[in-house]
């Protein structure tokens, strides 16, 4: 069987808007720089501080948990119960 005889896969490439999730757990600090920079985030628990790609920081209490926010994130600092999901 030659390479040209193979059936191509039904699904190719990246599907969807976000194709990678990084979970930043409790008491963890994560620097989302370079290829790890997130395009959006979900706050799982509001005990966190987010620093945005364009500058500025906001406490997680400013956001509703389990909602997707399409804001670029550069750094996450979680407290003892904070959880953030970074999407890229």
N, CA, C and O atoms as a Maestro MAE file, in Angstrom:
{
 s_m_m2io_version
 :::
 2.0.0
}

f_m_ct {
 s_m_title
 :::
 protein
 m_atom[352] {
  # First column is atom index #
  i_m_mmod_type
  r_m_x_coord
  r_m_y_coord
  r_m_z_coord
  i_m_residue_number
  s_m_chain_name
  s_m_pdb_residue_name
  s_m_pdb_atom_name
  i_m_atomic_number
  :::
  1 25 0.854 -1.175 0.000 1 A "UNK " " N  " 7
  2 3 0.000 0.000 0.000 1 A "UNK " " CA " 6
  3 2 0.900 1.238 0.000 1 A "UNK " " C  " 6
  4 15 1.802 1.349 0.830 1 A "UNK " " O  " 8
  5 25 0.664 2.140 -0.900 2 A "UNK " " N  " 7
  6 3 1.436 3.375 -1.002 2 A "UNK " " CA " 6
  7 2 0.854 4.438 -0.076 2 A "UNK " " C  " 6
  8 15 -0.293 4.343 0.359 2 A "UNK " " O  " 8
  9 25 1.658 5.440 0.214 3 A "UNK " " N  " 7
  10 3 1.212 6.511 1.115 3 A "UNK " " CA " 6
  11 2 -0.025 7.198 0.557 3 A "UNK " " C  " 6
  12 15 -0.920 7.562 1.321 3 A "UNK " " O  " 8
  13 25 -0.096 7.382 -0.735 4 A "UNK " " N  " 7
  14 3 -1.239 8.042 -1.351 4 A "UNK " " CA " 6
  15 2 -2.524 7.235 -1.254 4 A "UNK " " C  " 6
  16 15 -3.606 7.775 -1.485 4 A "UNK " " O  " 8
  17 25 -2.428 5.946 -0.916 5 A "UNK " " N  " 7
  18 3 -3.602 5.093 -0.807 5 A "UNK " " CA " 6
  19 2 -4.281 5.156 0.556 5 A "UNK " " C  " 6
  20 15 -5.347 4.571 0.746 5 A "UNK " " O  " 8
  21 25 -3.684 5.843 1.483 6 A "UNK " " N  " 7
  22 3 -4.262 5.911 2.829 6 A "UNK " " CA " 6
  23 2 -5.472 6.836 2.860 6 A "UNK " " C  " 6
  24 15 -5.537 7.828 2.133 6 A "UNK " " O  " 8
  25 25 -6.410 6.494 3.704 7 A "UNK " " N  " 7
  26 3 -7.585 7.336 3.899 7 A "UNK " " CA " 6
  27 2 -7.211 8.467 4.850 7 A "UNK " " C  " 6
  28 15 -6.704 8.206 5.941 7 A "UNK " " O  " 8
  29 25 -7.449 9.718 4.459 8 A "UNK " " N  " 7
  30 3 -7.112 10.828 5.353 8 A "UNK " " CA " 6
  31 2 -8.001 10.817 6.590 8 A "UNK " " C  " 6
  32 15 -9.140 10.354 6.524 8 A "UNK " " O  " 8
  33 25 -7.502 11.317 7.715 9 A "UNK " " N  " 7
  34 3 -8.323 11.355 8.930 9 A "UNK " " CA " 6
  35 2 -9.518 12.282 8.742 9 A "UNK " " C  " 6
  36 15 -9.449 13.270 8.011 9 A "UNK " " O  " 8
  37 25 -10.609 11.946 9.411 10 A "UNK " " N  " 7
  38 3 -11.824 12.749 9.320 10 A "UNK " " CA " 6
  39 2 -11.658 14.100 10.005 10 A "UNK " " C  " 6
  40 15 -12.291 15.078 9.609 10 A "UNK " " O  " 8
  41 25 -10.813 14.160 11.028 11 A "UNK " " N  " 7
  42 3 -10.592 15.385 11.789 11 A "UNK " " CA " 6
  43 2 -9.126 15.778 11.655 11 A "UNK " " C  " 6
  44 15 -8.238 14.957 11.885 11 A "UNK " " O  " 8
  45 25 -8.871 17.012 11.288 12 A "UNK " " N  " 7
  46 3 -7.496 17.478 11.126 12 A "UNK " " CA " 6
  47 2 -7.285 18.766 11.897 12 A "UNK " " C  " 6
  48 15 -8.205 19.570 12.050 12 A "UNK " " O  " 8
  49 25 -6.061 18.956 12.383 13 A "UNK " " N  " 7
  50 3 -5.669 20.214 12.994 13 A "UNK " " CA " 6
  51 2 -6.351 20.499 14.325 13 A "UNK " " C  " 6
  52 15 -6.933 19.618 14.957 13 A "UNK " " O  " 8
  53 25 -6.257 21.744 14.721 14 A "UNK " " N  " 7
  54 3 -6.853 22.198 15.975 14 A "UNK " " CA " 6
  55 2 -8.307 22.585 15.739 14 A "UNK " " C  " 6
  56 15 -8.617 23.356 14.831 14 A "UNK " " O  " 8
  57 25 -9.172 22.053 16.550 15 A "UNK " " N  " 7
  58 3 -10.585 22.395 16.455 15 A "UNK " " CA " 6
  59 2 -10.976 23.254 17.642 15 A "UNK " " C  " 6
  60 15 -10.447 23.079 18.739 15 A "UNK " " O  " 8
  61 25 -11.874 24.155 17.437 16 A "UNK " " N  " 7
  62 3 -12.339 24.988 18.532 16 A "UNK " " CA " 6
  63 2 -11.490 26.232 18.706 16 A "UNK " " C  " 6
  64 15 -10.442 26.396 18.081 16 A "UNK " " O  " 8
  65 25 -11.966 27.081 19.555 17 A "UNK " " N  " 7
  66 3 -11.300 28.355 19.803 17 A "UNK " " CA " 6
  67 2 -10.062 28.181 20.680 17 A "UNK " " C  " 6
  68 15 -9.050 28.848 20.465 17 A "UNK " " O  " 8
  69 25 -10.139 27.293 21.659 18 A "UNK " " N  " 7
  70 3 -9.030 27.040 22.579 18 A "UNK " " CA " 6
  71 2 -8.686 25.557 22.512 18 A "UNK " " C  " 6
  72 15 -9.574 24.705 22.499 18 A "UNK " " O  " 8
  73 25 -7.409 25.261 22.472 19 A "UNK " " N  " 7
  74 3 -6.991 23.879 22.289 19 A "UNK " " CA " 6
  75 2 -6.033 23.397 23.366 19 A "UNK " " C  " 6
  76 15 -5.457 22.316 23.245 19 A "UNK " " O  " 8
  77 25 -5.860 24.178 24.406 20 A "UNK " " N  " 7
  78 3 -4.995 23.781 25.507 20 A "UNK " " CA " 6
  79 2 -5.496 24.428 26.794 20 A "UNK " " C  " 6
  80 15 -5.905 25.589 26.799 20 A "UNK " " O  " 8
  81 25 -5.460 23.666 27.881 21 A "UNK " " N  " 7
  82 3 -5.861 24.181 29.196 21 A "UNK " " CA " 6
  83 2 -4.719 23.943 30.169 21 A "UNK " " C  " 6
  84 15 -4.195 22.833 30.262 21 A "UNK " " O  " 8
  85 25 -4.333 24.985 30.892 22 A "UNK " " N  " 7
  86 3 -3.353 24.877 31.967 22 A "UNK " " CA " 6
  87 2 -4.083 25.165 33.264 22 A "UNK " " C  " 6
  88 15 -4.642 26.248 33.434 22 A "UNK " " O  " 8
  89 25 -4.084 24.203 34.184 23 A "UNK " " N  " 7
  90 3 -4.709 24.401 35.492 23 A "UNK " " CA " 6
  91 2 -3.669 24.947 36.450 23 A "UNK " " C  " 6
  92 15 -2.623 24.332 36.659 23 A "UNK " " O  " 8
  93 25 -3.957 26.101 37.032 24 A "UNK " " N  " 7
  94 3 -3.091 26.692 38.052 24 A "UNK " " CA " 6
  95 2 -3.772 26.403 39.386 24 A "UNK " " C  " 6
  96 15 -4.838 26.944 39.682 24 A "UNK " " O  " 8
  97 25 -3.146 25.547 40.182 25 A "UNK " " N  " 7
  98 3 -3.756 25.059 41.410 25 A "UNK " " CA " 6
  99 2 -3.574 25.959 42.612 25 A "UNK " " C  " 6
  100 15 -3.038 27.062 42.506 25 A "UNK " " O  " 8
  101 25 -4.024 25.479 43.752 26 A "UNK " " N  " 7
  102 3 -3.976 26.236 44.995 26 A "UNK " " CA " 6
  103 2 -2.544 26.536 45.406 26 A "UNK " " C  " 6
  104 15 -1.644 25.717 45.219 26 A "UNK " " O  " 8
  105 25 -2.349 27.705 45.962 27 A "UNK " " N  " 7
  106 3 -1.050 28.189 46.455 27 A "UNK " " CA " 6
  107 2 0.038 28.121 45.396 27 A "UNK " " C  " 6
  108 15 1.204 27.891 45.717 27 A "UNK " " O  " 8
  109 25 -0.335 28.318 44.137 28 A "UNK " " N  " 7
  110 3 0.619 28.243 43.024 28 A "UNK " " CA " 6
  111 2 0.703 29.587 42.320 28 A "UNK " " C  " 6
  112 15 -0.299 30.289 42.178 28 A "UNK " " O  " 8
  113 25 1.909 29.942 41.881 29 A "UNK " " N  " 7
  114 3 2.120 31.111 41.041 29 A "UNK " " CA " 6
  115 2 2.584 30.618 39.684 29 A "UNK " " C  " 6
  116 15 3.492 29.791 39.596 29 A "UNK " " O  " 8
  117 25 1.965 31.123 38.622 30 A "UNK " " N  " 7
  118 3 2.306 30.684 37.271 30 A "UNK " " CA " 6
  119 2 2.511 31.909 36.398 30 A "UNK " " C  " 6
  120 15 1.663 32.800 36.352 30 A "UNK " " O  " 8
  121 25 3.641 31.948 35.708 31 A "UNK " " N  " 7
  122 3 3.947 33.006 34.761 31 A "UNK " " CA " 6
  123 2 3.625 32.498 33.362 31 A "UNK " " C  " 6
  124 15 4.337 31.643 32.835 31 A "UNK " " O  " 8
  125 25 2.572 33.011 32.764 32 A "UNK " " N  " 7
  126 3 2.123 32.568 31.442 32 A "UNK " " CA " 6
  127 2 2.780 33.448 30.376 32 A "UNK " " C  " 6
  128 15 2.128 34.302 29.775 32 A "UNK " " O  " 8
  129 25 4.055 33.231 30.154 33 A "UNK " " N  " 7
  130 3 4.808 34.049 29.212 33 A "UNK " " CA " 6
  131 2 5.142 33.249 27.958 33 A "UNK " " C  " 6
  132 15 5.087 32.019 27.956 33 A "UNK " " O  " 8
  133 25 5.484 33.957 26.908 34 A "UNK " " N  " 7
  134 3 5.864 33.305 25.660 34 A "UNK " " CA " 6
  135 2 4.730 32.462 25.111 34 A "UNK " " C  " 6
  136 15 3.594 32.924 24.999 34 A "UNK " " O  " 8
  137 25 5.049 31.214 24.769 35 A "UNK " " N  " 7
  138 3 4.038 30.333 24.182 35 A "UNK " " CA " 6
  139 2 2.996 29.883 25.197 35 A "UNK " " C  " 6
  140 15 1.981 29.302 24.811 35 A "UNK " " O  " 8
  141 25 3.219 30.136 26.487 36 A "UNK " " N  " 7
  142 3 2.246 29.772 27.519 36 A "UNK " " CA " 6
  143 2 1.239 30.876 27.807 36 A "UNK " " C  " 6
  144 15 0.338 30.691 28.625 36 A "UNK " " O  " 8
  145 25 1.379 32.024 27.143 37 A "UNK " " N  " 7
  146 3 0.466 33.133 27.411 37 A "UNK " " CA " 6
  147 2 -0.950 32.740 27.037 37 A "UNK " " C  " 6
  148 15 -1.202 32.241 25.940 37 A "UNK " " O  " 8
  149 25 -1.859 32.968 27.947 38 A "UNK " " N  " 7
  150 3 -3.244 32.539 27.771 38 A "UNK " " CA " 6
  151 2 -4.073 33.599 27.058 38 A "UNK " " C  " 6
  152 15 -3.866 34.798 27.250 38 A "UNK " " O  " 8
  153 25 -5.015 33.144 26.232 39 A "UNK " " N  " 7
  154 3 -5.920 34.039 25.521 39 A "UNK " " CA " 6
  155 2 -7.201 34.278 26.295 39 A "UNK " " C  " 6
  156 15 -7.929 35.233 26.027 39 A "UNK " " O  " 8
  157 25 -7.478 33.398 27.264 40 A "UNK " " N  " 7
  158 3 -8.694 33.495 28.062 40 A "UNK " " CA " 6
  159 2 -8.481 32.711 29.358 40 A "UNK " " C  " 6
  160 15 -7.480 32.012 29.516 40 A "UNK " " O  " 8
  161 25 -9.439 32.838 30.282 41 A "UNK " " N  " 7
  162 3 -9.320 32.115 31.550 41 A "UNK " " CA " 6
  163 2 -10.688 31.834 32.135 41 A "UNK " " C  " 6
  164 15 -11.687 32.456 31.774 41 A "UNK " " O  " 8
  165 25 -10.701 30.876 33.050 42 A "UNK " " N  " 7
  166 3 -11.884 30.554 33.847 42 A "UNK " " CA " 6
  167 2 -11.431 30.544 35.297 42 A "UNK " " C  " 6
  168 15 -10.454 29.878 35.637 42 A "UNK " " O  " 8
  169 25 -12.131 31.275 36.152 43 A "UNK " " N  " 7
  170 3 -11.829 31.275 37.572 43 A "UNK " " CA " 6
  171 2 -12.651 30.163 38.215 43 A "UNK " " C  " 6
  172 15 -13.881 30.189 38.174 43 A "UNK " " O  " 8
  173 25 -11.965 29.186 38.811 44 A "UNK " " N  " 7
  174 3 -12.658 28.099 39.483 44 A "UNK " " CA " 6
  175 2 -12.993 28.448 40.923 44 A "UNK " " C  " 6
  176 15 -14.005 28.001 41.462 44 A "UNK " " O  " 8
  177 25 -12.135 29.249 41.541 45 A "UNK " " N  " 7
  178 3 -12.337 29.746 42.899 45 A "UNK " " CA " 6
  179 2 -11.695 31.120 42.936 45 A "UNK " " C  " 6
  180 15 -10.627 31.305 42.354 45 A "UNK " " O  " 8
  181 25 -12.299 32.075 43.588 46 A "UNK " " N  " 7
  182 3 -11.896 33.476 43.471 46 A "UNK " " CA " 6
  183 2 -10.720 33.890 44.353 46 A "UNK " " C  " 6
  184 15 -10.407 35.080 44.407 46 A "UNK " " O  " 8
  185 25 -10.060 32.974 45.038 47 A "UNK " " N  " 7
  186 3 -8.898 33.297 45.874 47 A "UNK " " CA " 6
  187 2 -7.657 33.381 44.988 47 A "UNK " " C  " 6
  188 15 -6.757 32.546 45.080 47 A "UNK " " O  " 8
  189 25 -7.622 34.409 44.123 48 A "UNK " " N  " 7
  190 3 -6.558 34.525 43.125 48 A "UNK " " CA " 6
  191 2 -6.349 35.978 42.722 48 A "UNK " " C  " 6
  192 15 -7.220 36.822 42.938 48 A "UNK " " O  " 8
  193 25 -5.188 36.265 42.136 49 A "UNK " " N  " 7
  194 3 -4.911 37.575 41.526 49 A "UNK " " CA " 6
  195 2 -4.397 37.307 40.118 49 A "UNK " " C  " 6
  196 15 -3.475 36.515 39.924 49 A "UNK " " O  " 8
  197 25 -4.999 37.971 39.139 50 A "UNK " " N  " 7
  198 3 -4.631 37.803 37.737 50 A "UNK " " CA " 6
  199 2 -3.936 39.055 37.230 50 A "UNK " " C  " 6
  200 15 -4.400 40.169 37.474 50 A "UNK " " O  " 8
  201 25 -2.823 38.877 36.521 51 A "UNK " " N  " 7
  202 3 -2.133 39.983 35.860 51 A "UNK " " CA " 6
  203 2 -2.328 39.794 34.365 51 A "UNK " " C  " 6
  204 15 -2.074 38.711 33.838 51 A "UNK " " O  " 8
  205 25 -2.775 40.830 33.683 52 A "UNK " " N  " 7
  206 3 -3.150 40.727 32.285 52 A "UNK " " CA " 6
  207 2 -2.002 41.074 31.349 52 A "UNK " " C  " 6
  208 15 -1.073 41.793 31.716 52 A "UNK " " O  " 8
  209 25 -2.087 40.549 30.136 53 A "UNK " " N  " 7
  210 3 -1.032 40.715 29.138 53 A "UNK " " CA " 6
  211 2 -0.768 42.180 28.798 53 A "UNK " " C  " 6
  212 15 0.378 42.569 28.572 53 A "UNK " " O  " 8
  213 25 -1.798 42.971 28.763 54 A "UNK " " N  " 7
  214 3 -1.661 44.384 28.438 54 A "UNK " " CA " 6
  215 2 -1.373 45.257 29.642 54 A "UNK " " C  " 6
  216 15 -1.285 46.478 29.515 54 A "UNK " " O  " 8
  217 25 -1.223 44.648 30.815 55 A "UNK " " N  " 7
  218 3 -0.957 45.388 32.036 55 A "UNK " " CA " 6
  219 2 -2.153 45.389 32.967 55 A "UNK " " C  " 6
  220 15 -3.292 45.190 32.545 55 A "UNK " " O  " 8
  221 25 -1.876 45.615 34.230 56 A "UNK " " N  " 7
  222 3 -2.920 45.674 35.240 56 A "UNK " " CA " 6
  223 2 -3.176 44.337 35.900 56 A "UNK " " C  " 6
  224 15 -2.960 43.283 35.302 56 A "UNK " " O  " 8
  225 25 -3.641 44.388 37.139 57 A "UNK " " N  " 7
  226 3 -3.958 43.195 37.923 57 A "UNK " " CA " 6
  227 2 -5.330 43.357 38.555 57 A "UNK " " C  " 6
  228 15 -5.757 44.467 38.873 57 A "UNK " " O  " 8
  229 25 -6.017 42.229 38.733 58 A "UNK " " N  " 7
  230 3 -7.345 42.243 39.341 58 A "UNK " " CA " 6
  231 2 -7.485 41.010 40.215 58 A "UNK " " C  " 6
  232 15 -7.012 39.930 39.862 58 A "UNK " " O  " 8
  233 25 -8.137 41.176 41.355 59 A "UNK " " N  " 7
  234 3 -8.431 40.035 42.228 59 A "UNK " " CA " 6
  235 2 -9.504 39.171 41.583 59 A "UNK " " C  " 6
  236 15 -10.372 39.673 40.869 59 A "UNK " " O  " 8
  237 25 -9.439 37.890 41.836 60 A "UNK " " N  " 7
  238 3 -10.405 36.943 41.276 60 A "UNK " " CA " 6
  239 2 -11.828 37.200 41.713 60 A "UNK " " C  " 6
  240 15 -12.765 36.755 41.049 60 A "UNK " " O  " 8
  241 25 -12.017 37.914 42.822 61 A "UNK " " N  " 7
  242 3 -13.370 38.218 43.297 61 A "UNK " " CA " 6
  243 2 -14.136 39.120 42.325 61 A "UNK " " C  " 6
  244 15 -15.357 39.236 42.424 61 A "UNK " " O  " 8
  245 25 -13.430 39.756 41.389 62 A "UNK " " N  " 7
  246 3 -14.088 40.621 40.405 62 A "UNK " " CA " 6
  247 2 -14.776 39.819 39.304 62 A "UNK " " C  " 6
  248 15 -15.505 40.384 38.489 62 A "UNK " " O  " 8
  249 25 -14.545 38.495 39.275 63 A "UNK " " N  " 7
  250 3 -15.069 37.650 38.207 63 A "UNK " " CA " 6
  251 2 -16.030 36.609 38.758 63 A "UNK " " C  " 6
  252 15 -15.927 36.202 39.915 63 A "UNK " " O  " 8
  253 25 -16.960 36.184 37.922 64 A "UNK " " N  " 7
  254 3 -17.886 35.113 38.269 64 A "UNK " " CA " 6
  255 2 -17.206 33.779 37.987 64 A "UNK " " C  " 6
  256 15 -16.670 33.568 36.899 64 A "UNK " " O  " 8
  257 25 -17.228 32.886 38.963 65 A "UNK " " N  " 7
  258 3 -16.618 31.574 38.791 65 A "UNK " " CA " 6
  259 2 -17.295 30.808 37.663 65 A "UNK " " C  " 6
  260 15 -18.500 30.936 37.445 65 A "UNK " " O  " 8
  261 25 -16.516 30.019 36.958 66 A "UNK " " N  " 7
  262 3 -16.963 29.116 35.888 66 A "UNK " " CA " 6
  263 2 -17.433 29.828 34.626 66 A "UNK " " C  " 6
  264 15 -18.124 29.228 33.803 66 A "UNK " " O  " 8
  265 25 -17.068 31.098 34.460 67 A "UNK " " N  " 7
  266 3 -17.356 31.846 33.235 67 A "UNK " " CA " 6
  267 2 -16.058 32.010 32.456 67 A "UNK " " C  " 6
  268 15 -14.997 32.171 33.059 67 A "UNK " " O  " 8
  269 25 -16.122 31.970 31.126 68 A "UNK " " N  " 7
  270 3 -14.939 32.194 30.292 68 A "UNK " " CA " 6
  271 2 -14.787 33.692 30.070 68 A "UNK " " C  " 6
  272 15 -15.726 34.371 29.654 68 A "UNK " " O  " 8
  273 25 -13.585 34.199 30.353 69 A "UNK " " N  " 7
  274 3 -13.255 35.612 30.127 69 A "UNK " " CA " 6
  275 2 -12.148 35.669 29.092 69 A "UNK " " C  " 6
  276 15 -11.059 35.140 29.314 69 A "UNK " " O  " 8
  277 25 -12.421 36.310 27.960 70 A "UNK " " N  " 7
  278 3 -11.457 36.380 26.867 70 A "UNK " " CA " 6
  279 2 -10.538 37.579 27.051 70 A "UNK " " C  " 6
  280 15 -10.610 38.566 26.319 70 A "UNK " " O  " 8
  281 25 -9.676 37.461 28.050 71 A "UNK " " N  " 7
  282 3 -8.691 38.478 28.376 71 A "UNK " " CA " 6
  283 2 -7.355 37.755 28.486 71 A "UNK " " C  " 6
  284 15 -7.260 36.737 29.171 71 A "UNK " " O  " 8
  285 25 -6.330 38.261 27.827 72 A "UNK " " N  " 7
  286 3 -5.015 37.643 27.883 72 A "UNK " " CA " 6
  287 2 -4.421 37.716 29.278 72 A "UNK " " C  " 6
  288 15 -4.430 38.778 29.901 72 A "UNK " " O  " 8
  289 25 -3.905 36.600 29.776 73 A "UNK " " N  " 7
  290 3 -3.347 36.518 31.125 73 A "UNK " " CA " 6
  291 2 -1.856 36.236 31.044 73 A "UNK " " C  " 6
  292 15 -1.409 35.350 30.315 73 A "UNK " " O  " 8
  293 25 -1.093 37.017 31.815 74 A "UNK " " N  " 7
  294 3 0.357 36.858 31.850 74 A "UNK " " CA " 6
  295 2 0.826 36.161 33.125 74 A "UNK " " C  " 6
  296 15 1.827 35.446 33.108 74 A "UNK " " O  " 8
  297 25 0.101 36.369 34.241 75 A "UNK " " N  " 7
  298 3 0.527 35.805 35.522 75 A "UNK " " CA " 6
  299 2 -0.690 35.511 36.393 75 A "UNK " " C  " 6
  300 15 -1.664 36.263 36.407 75 A "UNK " " O  " 8
  301 25 -0.608 34.394 37.120 76 A "UNK " " N  " 7
  302 3 -1.660 34.015 38.065 76 A "UNK " " CA " 6
  303 2 -1.005 33.724 39.408 76 A "UNK " " C  " 6
  304 15 -0.036 32.968 39.480 76 A "UNK " " O  " 8
  305 25 -1.536 34.326 40.474 77 A "UNK " " N  " 7
  306 3 -1.086 34.037 41.839 77 A "UNK " " CA " 6
  307 2 -2.304 33.559 42.612 77 A "UNK " " C  " 6
  308 15 -3.230 34.328 42.870 77 A "UNK " " O  " 8
  309 25 -2.296 32.286 42.980 78 A "UNK " " N  " 7
  310 3 -3.432 31.701 43.704 78 A "UNK " " CA " 6
  311 2 -3.141 31.631 45.195 78 A "UNK " " C  " 6
  312 15 -2.009 31.399 45.621 78 A "UNK " " O  " 8
  313 25 -4.197 31.839 45.971 79 A "UNK " " N  " 7
  314 3 -4.115 31.678 47.415 79 A "UNK " " CA " 6
  315 2 -4.364 30.230 47.798 79 A "UNK " " C  " 6
  316 15 -4.260 29.329 46.965 79 A "UNK " " O  " 8
  317 25 -4.691 30.014 49.053 80 A "UNK " " N  " 7
  318 3 -4.877 28.676 49.586 80 A "UNK " " CA " 6
  319 2 -6.030 27.899 48.999 80 A "UNK " " C  " 6
  320 15 -6.070 26.675 49.124 80 A "UNK " " O  " 8
  321 25 -6.987 28.585 48.350 81 A "UNK " " N  " 7
  322 3 -8.108 27.861 47.745 81 A "UNK " " CA " 6
  323 2 -8.343 28.267 46.291 81 A "UNK " " C  " 6
  324 15 -9.346 27.876 45.694 81 A "UNK " " O  " 8
  325 25 -7.427 29.049 45.718 82 A "UNK " " N  " 7
  326 3 -7.610 29.527 44.360 82 A "UNK " " CA " 6
  327 2 -7.337 28.483 43.296 82 A "UNK " " C  " 6
  328 15 -6.422 27.671 43.433 82 A "UNK " " O  " 8
  329 25 -8.130 28.502 42.237 83 A "UNK " " N  " 7
  330 3 -7.914 27.667 41.054 83 A "UNK " " CA " 6
  331 2 -8.292 28.488 39.826 83 A "UNK " " C  " 6
  332 15 -9.358 29.103 39.781 83 A "UNK " " O  " 8
  333 25 -7.403 28.490 38.824 84 A "UNK " " N  " 7
  334 3 -7.665 29.198 37.584 84 A "UNK " " CA " 6
  335 2 -7.317 28.271 36.428 84 A "UNK " " C  " 6
  336 15 -6.326 27.544 36.482 84 A "UNK " " O  " 8
  337 25 -8.137 28.300 35.384 85 A "UNK " " N  " 7
  338 3 -7.888 27.513 34.182 85 A "UNK " " CA " 6
  339 2 -7.533 28.493 33.053 85 A "UNK " " C  " 6
  340 15 -8.356 29.314 32.650 85 A "UNK " " O  " 8
  341 25 -6.316 28.392 32.561 86 A "UNK " " N  " 7
  342 3 -5.856 29.251 31.483 86 A "UNK " " CA " 6
  343 2 -6.098 28.550 30.151 86 A "UNK " " C  " 6
  344 15 -5.751 27.380 29.991 86 A "UNK " " O  " 8
  345 25 -6.683 29.254 29.208 87 A "UNK " " N  " 7
  346 3 -7.029 28.693 27.902 87 A "UNK " " CA " 6
  347 2 -6.162 29.323 26.823 87 A "UNK " " C  " 6
  348 15 -5.967 30.538 26.782 87 A "UNK " " O  " 8
  349 25 -5.650 28.467 25.954 88 A "UNK " " N  " 7
  350 3 -4.924 28.990 24.793 88 A "UNK " " CA " 6
  351 2 -5.151 28.091 23.599 88 A "UNK " " C  " 6
  352 15 -4.625 28.356 22.518 88 A "UNK " " O  " 8
  :::
 }
 m_bond[351] {
  # First column is bond index #
  i_m_from
  i_m_to
  i_m_order
  :::
  1 1 2 1
  2 2 3 1
  3 3 4 2
  4 3 5 1
  5 5 6 1
  6 6 7 1
  7 7 8 2
  8 7 9 1
  9 9 10 1
  10 10 11 1
  11 11 12 2
  12 11 13 1
  13 13 14 1
  14 14 15 1
  15 15 16 2
  16 15 17 1
  17 17 18 1
  18 18 19 1
  19 19 20 2
  20 19 21 1
  21 21 22 1
  22 22 23 1
  23 23 24 2
  24 23 25 1
  25 25 26 1
  26 26 27 1
  27 27 28 2
  28 27 29 1
  29 29 30 1
  30 30 31 1
  31 31 32 2
  32 31 33 1
  33 33 34 1
  34 34 35 1
  35 35 36 2
  36 35 37 1
  37 37 38 1
  38 38 39 1
  39 39 40 2
  40 39 41 1
  41 41 42 1
  42 42 43 1
  43 43 44 2
  44 43 45 1
  45 45 46 1
  46 46 47 1
  47 47 48 2
  48 47 49 1
  49 49 50 1
  50 50 51 1
  51 51 52 2
  52 51 53 1
  53 53 54 1
  54 54 55 1
  55 55 56 2
  56 55 57 1
  57 57 58 1
  58 58 59 1
  59 59 60 2
  60 59 61 1
  61 61 62 1
  62 62 63 1
  63 63 64 2
  64 63 65 1
  65 65 66 1
  66 66 67 1
  67 67 68 2
  68 67 69 1
  69 69 70 1
  70 70 71 1
  71 71 72 2
  72 71 73 1
  73 73 74 1
  74 74 75 1
  75 75 76 2
  76 75 77 1
  77 77 78 1
  78 78 79 1
  79 79 80 2
  80 79 81 1
  81 81 82 1
  82 82 83 1
  83 83 84 2
  84 83 85 1
  85 85 86 1
  86 86 87 1
  87 87 88 2
  88 87 89 1
  89 89 90 1
  90 90 91 1
  91 91 92 2
  92 91 93 1
  93 93 94 1
  94 94 95 1
  95 95 96 2
  96 95 97 1
  97 97 98 1
  98 98 99 1
  99 99 100 2
  100 99 101 1
  101 101 102 1
  102 102 103 1
  103 103 104 2
  104 103 105 1
  105 105 106 1
  106 106 107 1
  107 107 108 2
  108 107 109 1
  109 109 110 1
  110 110 111 1
  111 111 112 2
  112 111 113 1
  113 113 114 1
  114 114 115 1
  115 115 116 2
  116 115 117 1
  117 117 118 1
  118 118 119 1
  119 119 120 2
  120 119 121 1
  121 121 122 1
  122 122 123 1
  123 123 124 2
  124 123 125 1
  125 125 126 1
  126 126 127 1
  127 127 128 2
  128 127 129 1
  129 129 130 1
  130 130 131 1
  131 131 132 2
  132 131 133 1
  133 133 134 1
  134 134 135 1
  135 135 136 2
  136 135 137 1
  137 137 138 1
  138 138 139 1
  139 139 140 2
  140 139 141 1
  141 141 142 1
  142 142 143 1
  143 143 144 2
  144 143 145 1
  145 145 146 1
  146 146 147 1
  147 147 148 2
  148 147 149 1
  149 149 150 1
  150 150 151 1
  151 151 152 2
  152 151 153 1
  153 153 154 1
  154 154 155 1
  155 155 156 2
  156 155 157 1
  157 157 158 1
  158 158 159 1
  159 159 160 2
  160 159 161 1
  161 161 162 1
  162 162 163 1
  163 163 164 2
  164 163 165 1
  165 165 166 1
  166 166 167 1
  167 167 168 2
  168 167 169 1
  169 169 170 1
  170 170 171 1
  171 171 172 2
  172 171 173 1
  173 173 174 1
  174 174 175 1
  175 175 176 2
  176 175 177 1
  177 177 178 1
  178 178 179 1
  179 179 180 2
  180 179 181 1
  181 181 182 1
  182 182 183 1
  183 183 184 2
  184 183 185 1
  185 185 186 1
  186 186 187 1
  187 187 188 2
  188 187 189 1
  189 189 190 1
  190 190 191 1
  191 191 192 2
  192 191 193 1
  193 193 194 1
  194 194 195 1
  195 195 196 2
  196 195 197 1
  197 197 198 1
  198 198 199 1
  199 199 200 2
  200 199 201 1
  201 201 202 1
  202 202 203 1
  203 203 204 2
  204 203 205 1
  205 205 206 1
  206 206 207 1
  207 207 208 2
  208 207 209 1
  209 209 210 1
  210 210 211 1
  211 211 212 2
  212 211 213 1
  213 213 214 1
  214 214 215 1
  215 215 216 2
  216 215 217 1
  217 217 218 1
  218 218 219 1
  219 219 220 2
  220 219 221 1
  221 221 222 1
  222 222 223 1
  223 223 224 2
  224 223 225 1
  225 225 226 1
  226 226 227 1
  227 227 228 2
  228 227 229 1
  229 229 230 1
  230 230 231 1
  231 231 232 2
  232 231 233 1
  233 233 234 1
  234 234 235 1
  235 235 236 2
  236 235 237 1
  237 237 238 1
  238 238 239 1
  239 239 240 2
  240 239 241 1
  241 241 242 1
  242 242 243 1
  243 243 244 2
  244 243 245 1
  245 245 246 1
  246 246 247 1
  247 247 248 2
  248 247 249 1
  249 249 250 1
  250 250 251 1
  251 251 252 2
  252 251 253 1
  253 253 254 1
  254 254 255 1
  255 255 256 2
  256 255 257 1
  257 257 258 1
  258 258 259 1
  259 259 260 2
  260 259 261 1
  261 261 262 1
  262 262 263 1
  263 263 264 2
  264 263 265 1
  265 265 266 1
  266 266 267 1
  267 267 268 2
  268 267 269 1
  269 269 270 1
  270 270 271 1
  271 271 272 2
  272 271 273 1
  273 273 274 1
  274 274 275 1
  275 275 276 2
  276 275 277 1
  277 277 278 1
  278 278 279 1
  279 279 280 2
  280 279 281 1
  281 281 282 1
  282 282 283 1
  283 283 284 2
  284 283 285 1
  285 285 286 1
  286 286 287 1
  287 287 288 2
  288 287 289 1
  289 289 290 1
  290 290 291 1
  291 291 292 2
  292 291 293 1
  293 293 294 1
  294 294 295 1
  295 295 296 2
  296 295 297 1
  297 297 298 1
  298 298 299 1
  299 299 300 2
  300 299 301 1
  301 301 302 1
  302 302 303 1
  303 303 304 2
  304 303 305 1
  305 305 306 1
  306 306 307 1
  307 307 308 2
  308 307 309 1
  309 309 310 1
  310 310 311 1
  311 311 312 2
  312 311 313 1
  313 313 314 1
  314 314 315 1
  315 315 316 2
  316 315 317 1
  317 317 318 1
  318 318 319 1
  319 319 320 2
  320 319 321 1
  321 321 322 1
  322 322 323 1
  323 323 324 2
  324 323 325 1
  325 325 326 1
  326 326 327 1
  327 327 328 2
  328 327 329 1
  329 329 330 1
  330 330 331 1
  331 331 332 2
  332 331 333 1
  333 333 334 1
  334 334 335 1
  335 335 336 2
  336 335 337 1
  337 337 338 1
  338 338 339 1
  339 339 340 2
  340 339 341 1
  341 341 342 1
  342 342 343 1
  343 343 344 2
  344 343 345 1
  345 345 346 1
  346 346 347 1
  347 347 348 2
  348 347 349 1
  349 349 350 1
  350 350 351 1
  351 351 352 2
  :::
 }
}
